[in-house]
């Protein structure tokens, strides 16, 4: 399989929607039309899956051919679709996590599996906020089309650093602190780790990048800073499990 972080790949679809058939009415009536009206090319099972192929093969093909994978998170999805999706993550060494290609959409309250609970999801539960959140989703997918992040119209004040870190930017900054450097070094330390550890690192890396990107797009908030502190704490534990250094140590020159 080709490197999912390679921006030179040519994808057939902008996004693949993974959902439970119990949520089919909402997906086909609310989500899919909004995405296609925005000019996005969407892969969906009822139209684009190969007839006669095992569902896991169809899902793997859809993920590999799509820039983004949208997870419609509901109790029914967790009950009926998560097992197959988890198998796909393990089998393909997380093709959507490290490249920030997985976008979870919280549609109805549900208890998320551990591997998903550490991702930042798009909250679509509030009808009054639905239009705004859909604009965020379309902007994220369009940013992937262009290979560059969408930008907010106005630049806020510089973001505040999280506890224990020098700056909030992914690369460079005061005191030689760089999240990008820390992620690269921790990835090297974990290169020969077991699958479970690598999956944990992949989702934490994706979540940290998403957190930093959200701050770049929308400005620093207490929620983002608190969430980043939790992610850093998990990365510190991973780093200490394979070395005598914390993740914060690895981020420093």
N, C-alpha and C positions, 0 to 999 in steps of 0.2 A: 504494500500500500504506500502511496506517496505521502510525503511529509505534510500533515495538515496545516502546518504553519507557513507553507510555501505559498506566497501571494501570487506566484506566476501561474498557479493552477487555473484551468478553465473549467468552471462548474456548469452543469446543465441547468441547475435550479438555484434560485436565491435562497430558498428555505424549504425544509421538509417538516411537515407537521406530524408529530407522534401524539396520538390521542386514543382514548377509549371509545368504542362504538356507542357506548351509552351517552357520550357527549357529542355524538355526531350532529345533532340538530344545532347546537351552539356553534360548533366548529364550521359547519357549512353555511349557517345562517348569519353569523356575526364575524368570526375571525377571517375565514377564507375570502369573503367578498371584499373586506377592507384592505387586505393585503394585495389582492389582485387589482383592485381599483387604484392602488398606489403604483401600479405598473410592475409589480414584482412577479416573478415566475415561481410558482409554488408546486412542490411535489406532495401529493396526497394519495393515500392507499387506494381509494375507490376508483381512481382514474389512472394512476401511474405505476402501480405495482404489477410485476409480471405475473400472468396467469399460470398456475401450476408450480410456481417456485415456493419453497419453504418460506414462512413469514420472516424468519431471521435473516435469510439471504436477501429478501426484498428490502428489509430494514437496513441492512448493511450497505446495499447498493444505494439506497436513498440518502443515507448519511454521507457516503463518500462523494456523491454527485451534487451535494448541496452545500452552499456556503455556510448556512446556519441550520441547526436542528431545533425546532420549537417543541418543547414538552408542555402539553396541556395538563397541568397538575390538578387533579381532582381525586377524590377517594376511589373512583372507578378506575382511573389510570393507574394509581398505585397498586390496586388489587389485580388488575388484568394485564398491564403492559410493562410494569417495572422489571419483572423477572427476565423477560426477553431483552429489554434494554440493558440491564445489568450484565447479562451474558455477552452482549455485543461490546460493552465497554471493556470487559476483561479479555475477550477474544482478540480484539483489535488494539489493545493497549491504549484505550481511551482516545478515540480519534477526534472527539469533539471538545474535550476539556481543555487541553493545554493550548490549543489554538483559539480559545474563546469562541468556539463554534456552537456551543450548546446554550440556548436561551430558555430557561424555565419560565413558564407563565402560570402564576397562581390564579386559577379560575374559581375554585371552590376550596373551602377550608379542608385540609387533609394533613395527616401526619406523614412527613417525608422520610424516606429511608436515609440513613446516615450519610451515604455518599452524595445525596442531593441536598441535604439540609445545609451544607456549608456553601452552596451557591447562592448568590444574590438573585432573587427572582423578580420578574415584573409583575406587579400586583394589579390584576384585572377584576378584583372582586367588587369594587365600588362602582356602580353604574355612573355616578356623577363624575367620576374621574376617568372613565373608560376612553374618551376621545383623546385626552392628553397622553395617557399611557400608550395608546395605539400609535400616536405620533412619535413617541420615543422609540417604540419597537420598529417602526418603518425607517426611522433615521438610523438606527443601529444596523439594520440589514442593508440599507443603502450605503452606509459607511463601509461595509464589507465588500460591496460591489466595487467601490472605488479604491479599496485598499488603504483608505485613510479614514480617521475618525471624523464624524460630524462635529461641528463646532457650535457652541452657543453664541448668540449675537453679541453679548457683552462679556468682558473679562472681569470677574469678581476680584476681591482682594486676595493676595496670596494665601493658600490654604495653610492651616495650622498643622504642625507635625504631630504624629501620634506619640503616645508615651513611649520613651525608650528609643526614639528614632530621630535622626537629624533633620530630615526633610520628608515631604510626602511624595515628591516626584519619583517616577520609576527609575530615572537615571540621572546621575550627577547631583550636585547640590553642595550646601555648606558642609564643611568638615569631611568631604570625601565620602559621604554616605550615599549609597545607591541600591535601591531595591533590585534593579536589573542585575547588578553584580552579585547580590546575595542569592537571587534565584538561580543564576548560572552556576555559582559555586555549590549550592545545595544540590542542584541537579547532578553535578559531577560526583558529589559524595554518595548520592543514592543510586548511581548508575547500575550497580549490581544488587540492589535491594530486591525484596520479594514483590510480587505483583500488588499485594494489598498496600504496601508502603508507597510504591510508585503511583498507584491510583490516588492515594491520599494526597501525595505531593502535587499531582496533576490538577486536582480540583482546587487545592489551596492556591496554587500558582494562578489558575484561571480566576479565582475569586479575588485575589489581590489585584490583578491587572484590571478586572472589572471595577473594583472599588476606586482605583486611581483614575480610571477613565471617567467614571461617574463624577468624580471631583473636578476633573478637567472640564467636563461638559456643563455641569450644573452648579459648581462651586462647593466649597467645603461646608459640611453640616455636622452637627453633633452625632447624628446617626451614622454617617460615613466614617467619622473618626472612631466611634465606638466599635463599629463592625471591623475596621482595620486592626484595631487592637486585638480583637479576638482571633483574627486570621494570623497575625504576627505571633501570638501566643502558641498557636498550633504549629506554626513553622519553627518556632524556637524548640518545641518538644521534638519535632522530627530531626532537627539538626543535632540536638544533644544526644539523640538516640544513636547517631552514627559517628559522632565526633565529640570533642570537648568544647566545641564552640556553639554559641546560639546563632540563630538566623540573623539577629541584629549585628553580631560580630562579623558574620560573613558579608554583610552589606558595607562594612567599613573598609577603607583602604588598607 
